Amino acid sequence: MRVVLSNSAGVPLYEQIKEQVGMAILTGELSEGEVLPSVRALARDLRISVITTTRAYAELANAGYIATVPGKGAYVLPLDTALVREQLLRQVEDGLQAALDAARRAGLGRDELIHLLDGLLAAEEEVPSER
């Protein structure tokens, strides 16, 4: 697992860690039972505060992605399919909102947006999936 942080992203570092680790779990890059780097090791590798990595891990635990065992570390929990679906729906909503914002700036109407979406869906059906 690789975590890349940006000080200019406008997103707190702990949130960047949480999002990237969470996505690695959702995509299967990190599997159930896998041990995560210790809070101290991750902080050292990323050259950030232990407090920041502790907060990221605490939020991942609260969201149900990981479990932390004092003295033993943090482990990836089995994925709850409802949790996975909710996270993916949130990503779709975020993407659609970004597209809607851009469409408004471009002066596109509902019919044009639907036509664009239909075109994208048709193009995706023609290309073999890489998943």
Buried (B, 14 or more C-beta within 10 A) or exposed (E): BEBEBEEEEEEEBBBBBBBBBBBBBBEEEBEEEBEBBBBEEBBEEBEBEEEBBBBBBBBBBEBBBBEBEEEEBBBBBEBEEEBEEEBEEEEEEEEEEEBEEEBEEEEBEEEEBEEEEEEEEEEEEEEEEEE
